Amino acid sequence: MLTNQLNSKLIALLEGIFGKERVKTSKEELISYSYDGFIKECLPEAVVFPLETEEIGQLVKLANEHRFYLTSRGSGTNLCGSSVPKKGGVVVCFTKMEKILEINTADRYAVVQAGKILEDLQKDLEGTGLFYPIDLGSSRIATIGGAVALNSGGMRALKYGVTRDYILGLKVVLPDGQVIKTGVLTKKNVVGYDLNSLFCGSEGTLGIVTEVTVKLMIKPKNTKVLLNHYQDIGNACTAVNEIMASGIIPTALELADNLVINAVEEYVKIGLKKDAAAFLLIELTGDKEQVERDSKVIEAICKKNNPSRFEISKSAEESEKLWLARKSGFGSMARYKPVCIAEDVTVPVSRLAETITLIHELAKKHGVLQGLLAHAGDGNLHPHFLLDSKEEENKADAIMDELMPFITGIGGTISGEHGVGIGKKKFLHYQLEKSQLDLMRRIKKLFDPEGVLNPGSFLD
């Protein structure tokens, strides 16, 4: 059992590695690192800000020698409590490791430090003709290291996939302080176990990722956005299913319900139809001929399902305006109540309508104000539970306890992209059998026998 007591001697040793200016220990400073995008708070005993991998290697060896815990953190935008220091110890904050180390346009990859902000990476790629396809709702502040820890998906996942699909290689500090590099620079690689995929989504329990080599894509030259309002959410879901059956794969296919529509319109005033039950926002990208051809097919499908309003962008400015309707969803809803819990479940697309209906029914049953956003094209649903206080978390839990057996019973998952952390830990038994969890614990024990990394995680 590790201790979580950092005495003055250990603080001095931390300062010897990072310098006094990159070690924070005052309560006022520590509070800022006691929470993330979830509602749980746990105070660390120190926060350190590495600049290079070698410093983290020294830190991990020190943690093993003196028996204290380490929890990695990027910008703290995750929505499951994964980066909260659940048992105290030291938070390793990557906000100063934000460099791009290499952009290779010939082989279409970039090497970036773990603290690189996703939107800043996109800006650095401007003018190269390349882009990094992962686009999260929090891309303006989320880091690539955090995205790797949680295997984040986002709004373009329908066409482009998730973070794991773009990792060519990683630099990782193992729990004993050893530094390894995984992967190669080629798309094909079947040598040995897939360590990239093992670390990606492990929520910082197996190693500390310090550098990421990401695959880049050719940036599409043309974009078109379609926005459809529906008076019946079932019609919207039917349109989603028919679009996905058409053979066309949109870049994004997003759904928002009536509460979200009203919250967004009250906040940004862009002319949304406030009496609509739902809207669908559809983005198409590619060459001009392909986009025009696909948009005609999708327009016909959408109109067949009786939208009460149909819009299509004619310029980049209009596309950005329509996207504002989706990207403002979380912030707009959060204005309604002091606490907003953003949940995350994924179901087969054919079960979209009945799942949404069930979520609305359960929210009403338990007296919780709820707004729903969805990456509808891949069945990823984000019900947002709006509460008057943190003490009402039990109401949201009661909804999820009734919802989860249905989700897993139809072949869905309790988390499509947010991760488990401490937010979803209580629901693991709905999806994973004891034998599966035992296997994961053995893997954790093999990598981290002393339990140094991210204690109190989903694998306790």
C-alpha positions as CSV (number, residue, x, y, z in Angstrom):
1,M,0.0,0.0,0.0
2,L,1.4,3.4,-1.0
3,T,1.3,6.4,1.2
4,N,0.0,9.7,0.0
5,Q,1.9,11.9,2.5
6,L,4.4,14.3,0.9
7,N,6.7,15.8,3.4
8,S,9.1,18.7,3.0
9,K,11.9,16.4,2.0
10,L,9.9,15.0,-0.9
11,I,8.8,18.4,-2.0
12,A,12.5,19.4,-2.1
13,L,13.2,16.4,-4.2
14,L,10.4,17.3,-6.6
15,E,11.8,20.8,-6.8
16,G,15.2,19.3,-7.6
17,I,13.7,17.7,-10.7
18,F,11.4,20.5,-11.9
19,G,12.6,23.6,-10.2
20,K,10.6,25.6,-7.6
21,E,8.6,27.5,-10.2
22,R,7.2,24.2,-11.7
23,V,6.1,22.7,-8.4
24,K,2.9,23.9,-6.8
25,T,1.9,23.1,-3.2
26,S,-0.2,25.9,-1.8
27,K,-3.9,25.1,-1.2
28,E,-5.0,27.9,-3.5
29,E,-3.0,26.5,-6.4
30,L,-3.9,22.8,-5.7
31,I,-7.7,23.5,-5.7
32,S,-7.4,24.3,-9.5
33,Y,-6.2,20.7,-10.1
34,S,-8.7,19.0,-7.8
35,Y,-11.5,18.6,-10.4
36,D,-12.1,18.1,-14.1
37,G,-15.2,18.2,-16.2
38,F,-17.0,15.8,-13.9
39,I,-18.4,16.8,-10.5
40,K,-16.1,15.0,-8.1
41,E,-13.2,16.8,-6.4
42,C,-10.1,15.4,-4.7
43,L,-7.2,17.6,-3.6
44,P,-3.7,16.7,-4.7
45,E,-0.7,17.3,-2.4
46,A,1.5,18.8,-5.2
47,V,1.3,19.6,-8.9
48,V,4.3,19.4,-11.2
49,F,4.7,20.8,-14.7
50,P,7.2,18.7,-16.8
51,L,8.9,20.1,-19.9
52,E,10.4,16.8,-21.1
53,T,10.1,13.1,-20.9
54,E,13.3,12.6,-18.9
55,E,11.8,14.7,-16.0
56,I,8.8,12.4,-15.8
57,G,11.1,9.3,-15.8
58,Q,12.9,10.7,-12.8
59,L,9.5,11.5,-11.1
60,V,8.2,8.0,-11.6
61,K,11.3,6.5,-10.1
62,L,11.0,8.8,-7.1
63,A,7.3,7.9,-6.7
64,N,8.2,4.2,-6.6
65,E,11.1,4.8,-4.2
66,H,9.1,7.0,-1.8
67,R,5.7,5.4,-2.4
68,F,3.4,8.2,-3.5
69,Y,0.8,8.3,-6.2
70,L,0.8,10.0,-9.7
71,T,-2.1,11.2,-11.7
72,S,-1.6,12.6,-15.2
73,R,-3.6,15.6,-16.4
74,G,-4.0,17.6,-19.6
75,S,-6.5,20.5,-19.6
76,G,-8.9,18.7,-17.3
77,T,-11.8,18.7,-19.8
78,N,-12.7,15.0,-19.5
79,L,-16.2,14.3,-18.3
80,C,-15.7,11.2,-16.1
81,G,-13.3,12.2,-13.3
82,S,-10.4,10.3,-14.9
83,S,-7.8,13.0,-14.2
84,V,-8.9,13.7,-10.6
85,P,-6.3,12.8,-8.0
86,K,-8.6,10.3,-6.2
87,K,-6.1,9.4,-3.5
88,G,-4.0,12.5,-3.4
89,G,-0.3,12.4,-4.3
90,V,1.1,14.4,-7.3
91,V,-0.7,15.6,-10.3
92,V,1.5,15.6,-13.4
93,C,0.1,18.5,-15.5
94,F,1.2,18.6,-19.2
95,T,0.2,22.1,-20.1
96,K,3.8,23.1,-20.6
97,M,4.6,20.2,-22.9
98,E,2.8,21.6,-25.9
99,K,5.4,21.6,-28.8
100,I,5.1,20.2,-32.2
101,L,8.3,18.3,-32.7
102,E,7.9,17.4,-36.3
103,I,5.5,17.8,-39.2
104,N,6.3,15.5,-42.1
105,T,4.1,16.4,-45.1
106,A,5.6,13.7,-47.4
107,D,4.6,10.8,-45.1
108,R,1.7,12.7,-43.6
109,Y,2.4,12.6,-39.9
110,A,3.2,14.9,-37.0
111,V,5.0,14.3,-33.7
112,V,3.6,16.3,-30.8
113,Q,4.0,16.6,-27.1
114,A,1.2,15.3,-25.0
115,G,0.1,18.8,-23.8
116,K,-0.6,20.1,-27.3
117,I,-4.1,21.6,-27.6
118,L,-6.0,19.9,-30.5
119,E,-7.2,23.1,-32.1
120,D,-3.7,24.5,-31.9
121,L,-2.4,21.5,-33.8
122,Q,-5.0,22.2,-36.5
123,K,-3.8,25.8,-36.7
124,D,-0.2,24.7,-37.0
125,L,-1.1,22.5,-39.9
126,E,-2.7,25.3,-41.9
127,G,-1.0,25.8,-45.2
128,T,0.2,22.2,-45.4
129,G,-2.9,20.9,-47.0
130,L,-3.2,18.4,-44.2
131,F,-5.3,18.1,-41.1
132,Y,-5.8,15.9,-38.0
133,P,-9.4,14.6,-38.2
134,I,-10.3,14.2,-34.6
135,D,-12.7,17.1,-33.6
136,L,-13.9,17.1,-30.1
137,G,-16.5,19.4,-28.5
138,S,-13.6,20.6,-26.3
139,S,-11.0,20.8,-29.0
140,R,-10.2,24.4,-28.2
141,I,-8.8,23.4,-24.8
142,A,-8.4,19.6,-24.9
143,T,-4.9,18.1,-25.2
144,I,-3.7,15.2,-27.5
145,G,-2.5,13.3,-24.4
146,G,-5.9,13.5,-22.8
147,A,-7.5,12.3,-26.1
148,V,-5.1,9.3,-26.2
149,A,-5.9,8.5,-22.5
150,L,-9.6,8.3,-23.2
151,N,-9.5,7.3,-26.9
152,S,-11.7,10.3,-27.7
153,G,-14.0,10.4,-30.7
154,G,-16.0,13.5,-31.4
155,M,-18.1,14.9,-34.2
156,R,-16.1,13.6,-37.2
157,A,-15.8,10.0,-35.8
158,L,-18.6,8.8,-38.2
159,K,-16.4,9.3,-41.2
160,Y,-12.8,9.4,-39.8
161,G,-12.9,7.2,-36.7
162,V,-11.5,7.9,-33.2
163,T,-8.1,8.8,-31.7
164,R,-6.9,5.2,-31.8
165,D,-7.2,5.2,-35.6
166,Y,-4.6,8.0,-35.9
167,I,-1.9,6.9,-33.5
168,L,1.2,5.8,-35.4
169,G,3.4,5.8,-32.3
170,L,3.8,6.8,-28.6
171,K,6.5,7.7,-26.2
172,V,5.5,6.3,-22.8
173,V,7.1,6.4,-19.4
174,L,6.3,3.1,-17.7
175,P,5.4,2.9,-14.0
176,D,9.0,1.8,-13.2
177,G,10.5,4.9,-14.9
178,Q,11.5,3.1,-18.1
179,V,10.8,5.0,-21.3
180,I,9.6,3.1,-24.4
181,K,8.6,4.0,-27.9
182,T,5.8,2.2,-29.6
183,G,4.7,1.9,-33.3
184,V,6.2,2.7,-36.6
185,L,5.7,5.4,-39.3
186,T,3.8,3.2,-41.7
187,K,0.1,2.5,-41.8
188,K,0.6,-1.3,-41.9
189,N,2.3,-2.9,-38.9
190,V,1.5,-6.4,-37.5
191,V,4.6,-7.0,-35.4
192,G,3.8,-8.1,-31.9
193,Y,1.0,-6.9,-29.6
194,D,-0.6,-3.6,-30.5
195,L,0.8,-1.5,-27.7
196,N,-0.6,1.7,-29.2
197,S,-4.1,0.4,-28.7
198,L,-3.3,-0.9,-25.3
199,F,-2.2,2.5,-24.0
200,C,-4.9,4.4,-25.9
201,G,-8.0,4.4,-23.7
202,S,-6.3,3.1,-20.6
203,E,-6.9,6.4,-18.8
204,G,-3.4,6.8,-17.6
205,T,-3.3,3.5,-15.6
206,L,-0.6,1.7,-17.6
207,G,1.9,4.5,-18.4
208,I,2.4,8.2,-18.9
209,V,2.2,9.2,-22.5
210,T,4.6,12.1,-23.2
211,E,4.7,12.2,-27.1
212,V,2.3,11.1,-29.8
213,T,3.0,10.5,-33.5
214,V,-0.3,11.1,-35.3
215,K,-1.4,10.2,-38.8
216,L,-2.5,13.2,-40.8
217,M,-5.1,13.3,-43.7
218,I,-5.4,15.4,-46.8
219,K,-7.7,18.3,-46.0
220,P,-11.0,18.2,-48.0
221,K,-11.5,21.2,-50.3
222,N,-15.3,21.4,-50.1
223,T,-17.7,21.4,-47.3
224,K,-21.5,21.6,-47.1
225,V,-23.7,21.6,-44.0
226,L,-27.4,20.8,-43.9
227,L,-29.7,21.7,-41.0
228,N,-33.1,20.1,-40.7
229,H,-35.7,20.7,-38.0
230,Y,-38.3,18.0,-37.2
231,Q,-41.5,18.2,-35.2
232,D,-41.3,14.5,-34.5
233,I,-38.0,13.1,-33.1
234,G,-38.9,9.7,-34.6
235,N,-38.8,11.2,-38.1
236,A,-35.3,12.6,-37.4
237,C,-34.1,9.1,-36.3
238,T,-35.7,7.5,-39.4
239,A,-33.8,10.0,-41.6
240,V,-30.5,9.1,-39.7
241,N,-31.1,5.4,-40.4
242,E,-31.9,6.0,-44.1
243,I,-28.9,8.2,-44.6
244,M,-26.6,5.5,-43.1
245,A,-28.2,2.9,-45.3
246,S,-27.7,5.0,-48.4
247,G,-24.0,4.2,-48.7
248,I,-23.0,7.9,-48.1
249,I,-20.9,8.5,-45.0
250,P,-21.3,12.1,-43.8
251,T,-18.4,13.7,-42.0
252,A,-20.8,14.4,-39.1
253,L,-24.4,13.6,-38.5
254,E,-25.6,15.3,-35.3
255,L,-28.9,15.4,-33.4
256,A,-30.2,17.8,-30.7
257,D,-33.5,17.6,-28.9
258,N,-36.0,20.4,-28.1
259,L,-34.4,21.5,-24.8
260,V,-31.0,21.9,-26.5
261,I,-32.6,23.8,-29.4
262,N,-34.2,26.3,-27.0
263,A,-31.1,26.6,-24.9
264,V,-28.9,27.4,-27.9
265,E,-31.4,29.8,-29.5
266,E,-31.8,31.7,-26.2
267,Y,-28.0,31.9,-25.9
268,V,-26.7,32.6,-29.5
269,K,-29.9,33.7,-31.3
270,I,-29.2,32.2,-34.7
271,G,-32.8,31.5,-35.7
272,L,-33.4,28.0,-34.6
273,K,-37.0,26.7,-34.6
274,K,-37.8,26.6,-30.9
275,D,-41.0,24.4,-31.3
276,A,-39.1,21.6,-33.1
277,A,-38.7,18.3,-31.4
278,A,-35.2,17.9,-32.8
279,F,-32.7,19.0,-35.4
280,L,-30.3,17.1,-37.5
281,L,-27.0,18.7,-38.6
282,I,-25.2,17.0,-41.4
283,E,-21.8,17.8,-42.8
284,L,-20.4,16.6,-46.1
285,T,-16.8,17.0,-47.2
286,G,-14.8,16.0,-50.3
287,D,-14.4,17.2,-53.8
288,K,-17.0,19.5,-55.3
289,E,-18.7,17.0,-57.5
290,Q,-18.9,14.4,-54.7
291,V,-20.3,16.8,-52.2
292,E,-23.0,18.1,-54.6
293,R,-24.0,14.6,-55.5
294,D,-24.2,13.4,-51.9
295,S,-26.0,16.5,-50.7
296,K,-28.8,15.9,-53.3
297,V,-29.3,12.3,-52.0
298,I,-29.3,13.3,-48.4
299,E,-31.6,16.3,-49.1
300,A,-34.1,13.9,-50.6
301,I,-33.9,11.5,-47.7
302,C,-34.4,14.4,-45.2
303,K,-37.3,15.9,-47.0
304,K,-39.0,12.5,-47.4
305,N,-39.1,12.4,-43.5
306,N,-41.1,15.7,-43.3
307,P,-38.8,18.3,-41.8
308,S,-40.5,21.4,-40.7
309,R,-37.5,23.5,-41.9
310,F,-34.7,22.6,-44.2
311,E,-31.5,24.7,-44.6
312,I,-28.3,24.1,-46.6
313,S,-25.1,26.2,-46.4
314,K,-24.0,28.1,-49.5
315,S,-20.6,29.4,-48.1
316,A,-18.0,28.6,-45.4
317,E,-19.6,31.4,-43.3
318,E,-23.0,29.8,-43.5
319,S,-21.5,26.4,-42.6
320,E,-19.9,27.9,-39.5
321,K,-23.2,29.6,-38.5
322,L,-25.0,26.2,-38.7
323,W,-22.3,24.5,-36.8
324,L,-22.7,27.0,-34.0
325,A,-26.1,25.4,-33.3
326,R,-24.3,22.2,-32.4
327,K,-21.1,23.5,-30.8
328,S,-23.0,25.8,-28.4
329,G,-25.1,22.9,-27.0
330,F,-23.2,22.1,-23.8
331,G,-22.5,25.6,-22.7
332,S,-26.1,26.8,-23.5
333,M,-27.6,24.0,-21.4
334,A,-25.2,24.6,-18.5
335,R,-26.8,28.0,-18.0
336,Y,-30.0,26.5,-16.9
337,K,-28.8,24.8,-13.7
338,P,-25.7,24.9,-11.4
339,V,-24.7,21.3,-12.2
340,C,-24.6,19.7,-15.6
341,I,-23.7,16.0,-15.9
342,A,-22.9,15.0,-19.5
343,E,-23.5,11.3,-19.9
344,D,-22.3,9.1,-22.8
345,V,-23.8,5.8,-24.1
346,T,-23.8,4.3,-27.5
347,V,-26.3,2.0,-29.2
348,P,-26.8,0.4,-32.6
349,V,-28.1,3.1,-34.9
350,S,-31.3,1.1,-35.6
351,R,-32.2,1.5,-31.9
352,L,-31.7,5.2,-31.8
353,A,-35.3,6.3,-31.6
354,E,-36.4,3.9,-28.8
355,T,-33.3,4.8,-26.7
356,I,-34.0,8.5,-27.0
357,T,-37.6,7.9,-26.0
358,L,-36.5,5.9,-23.0
359,I,-34.0,8.5,-21.8
360,H,-36.7,11.2,-22.0
361,E,-39.2,9.0,-20.1
362,L,-36.7,8.2,-17.4
363,A,-35.7,11.8,-16.9
364,K,-39.3,12.7,-16.5
365,K,-39.9,9.8,-14.1
366,H,-37.0,11.0,-11.8
367,G,-37.8,14.7,-12.1
368,V,-34.6,15.7,-13.9
369,L,-34.3,18.4,-16.5
370,Q,-32.5,16.7,-19.4
371,G,-31.3,17.8,-22.8
372,L,-29.9,15.4,-25.4
373,L,-27.1,15.8,-27.9
374,A,-26.0,12.9,-30.1
375,H,-23.5,11.9,-32.7
376,A,-26.5,10.2,-34.2
377,G,-24.7,8.6,-37.2
378,D,-22.8,6.2,-34.9
379,G,-25.4,5.9,-32.2
380,N,-23.5,7.9,-29.6
381,L,-25.9,9.6,-27.2
382,H,-25.1,12.4,-24.7
383,P,-28.0,13.0,-22.3
384,H,-27.2,16.0,-20.2
385,F,-28.7,16.0,-16.7
386,L,-29.2,19.4,-15.3
387,L,-29.3,19.5,-11.5
388,D,-29.8,22.1,-8.7
389,S,-26.8,20.8,-6.7
390,K,-24.1,18.1,-6.6
391,E,-26.2,16.3,-4.0
392,E,-28.7,15.5,-6.7
393,E,-26.2,13.3,-8.5
394,N,-28.2,10.3,-7.1
395,K,-31.1,11.3,-9.4
396,A,-28.9,11.1,-12.5
397,D,-27.5,7.8,-11.2
398,A,-31.0,6.4,-10.8
399,I,-31.8,7.2,-14.4
400,M,-28.5,5.5,-15.6
401,D,-29.2,2.5,-13.4
402,E,-32.4,1.9,-15.2
403,L,-31.0,2.8,-18.6
404,M,-27.8,0.7,-18.6
405,P,-29.4,-2.8,-18.7
406,F,-31.3,-1.7,-21.8
407,I,-28.2,-0.2,-23.4
408,T,-26.0,-3.3,-22.8
409,G,-28.9,-5.6,-23.6
410,I,-29.2,-4.4,-27.1
411,G,-25.4,-4.6,-27.8
412,G,-24.5,-1.0,-26.8
413,T,-21.8,0.3,-24.5
414,I,-21.9,2.4,-21.3
415,S,-19.3,4.7,-22.8
416,G,-18.6,5.5,-26.4
417,E,-16.0,8.2,-25.9
418,H,-16.0,9.9,-22.5
419,G,-14.3,7.0,-20.7
420,V,-15.0,5.3,-17.4
421,G,-13.1,7.2,-14.7
422,I,-15.0,7.5,-11.5
423,G,-18.1,8.7,-13.2
424,K,-18.9,5.4,-14.9
425,K,-17.1,3.1,-12.5
426,K,-20.3,2.2,-10.7
427,F,-21.9,1.0,-14.0
428,L,-19.1,-1.3,-15.2
429,H,-20.9,-4.4,-14.0
430,Y,-23.6,-3.9,-16.6
431,Q,-21.1,-4.4,-19.4
432,L,-18.0,-6.3,-18.2
433,E,-18.0,-9.7,-16.6
434,K,-15.8,-10.4,-13.6
435,S,-13.5,-12.5,-15.7
436,Q,-12.9,-9.5,-18.0
437,L,-12.2,-7.1,-15.1
438,D,-9.9,-9.7,-13.5
439,L,-7.9,-9.9,-16.8
440,M,-7.7,-6.1,-16.9
441,R,-6.5,-6.0,-13.3
442,R,-3.8,-8.6,-14.1
443,I,-2.6,-6.4,-17.0
444,K,-2.6,-3.4,-14.7
445,K,-0.6,-5.3,-12.1
446,L,1.9,-6.4,-14.7
447,F,2.6,-2.9,-15.8
448,D,2.2,-1.1,-12.4
449,P,2.8,-3.6,-9.6
450,E,3.0,-0.8,-6.9
451,G,-0.2,0.9,-8.1
452,V,1.6,4.2,-8.6
453,L,-0.4,5.5,-11.6
454,N,-3.9,6.9,-11.4
455,P,-5.0,5.2,-8.2
456,G,-8.7,4.8,-7.5
457,S,-9.4,4.3,-11.3
458,F,-12.0,2.0,-12.8
459,L,-9.7,-1.0,-12.1
460,D,-9.8,-0.9,-8.3
